Amino acid sequence: MLDIEDYYGRNNHVFFNGKQNDTVIILDRTTEELIAQGQILKKSWNRVFIKSENDTLDLNEWIEQKAGYMADVKCELK
């Protein structure tokens, strides 16, 4: 369990609470502005994969691609 918490940090709730086809949104932590939206395509025993327009990426890779490596963002399930 520590691997998931360490890997996803404050966004680990997406792994623990998200289900296939749930919508995940990335918000700027300061302004609450919507940055991106995608769907949970699948979960493995230790990773969650997000499908957006043309990509399927691990949650952290998806966040980095959409918001940047050091962006202060939060993910929410909708």
N, C-alpha and C positions, 0 to 999 in steps of 0.2 A: 504493500500500500504506500509506503514512503516514496517509491519510485514515481508513482502518479502524482502525488502531492508535490514532490520536488520538481518534476518535469513541467507540470502545468501551472504551478504556483497558485496565485489567487484565482485562476480560471479553472481549477480542478473540479469545480461543481459541474462543469459541462460534461466531463467524463462520468462523474458519479451519478448525476441526475438526468442526463440527456439520453434520449432513445432515438433509434433510427427514424429518420424523417422529421425530427424536431428542427425548428428553425433556430439558428444561432445568429445573434447580431453583435457587432463590435461597436462600442460607443467610446468616444473620447471621454476619459475619466473626469476632466475638468468641465467641459462644456456640454456633455451629454449628447453631442452631435453624432448622428449615425455615420459610421465609416464604411461598413460592409455588412452584408447579410448572406448566409449560406445555410445549407441543410446538413444534418448528420447523415452521412451515407452509410457508415458502418462503424462498429467498435470492435477492436481486438481485445485481448485480455489486458493490454496495457496502453492502448492508444485509441484516440477517436479521430475519425477522418471526416472532413468537411467538403461538401461539393458546392462549388459556386459556379459562376457563369460557365467556364470552360475547364476548370481544374478540380482535382480531388487531392487534397493535401491534409497532412496531420494538422491538428488545431494550431499548434505553435507556428508551423510553417505558413499556414493560412493567415494568421494574425500578422506575421512579419511581412508577407507579401502585400497585404492590404493596408497596413498601418505603419510599417517600418519597424526596424529591429528594437529601438529603444522607446517606442511610443508608450505613453501612459494610457492604457485602454482597459476596458472591462468588457467581458462577454456576458450576455444574458440569453436565456432560453425563452423562446416565444412559442 
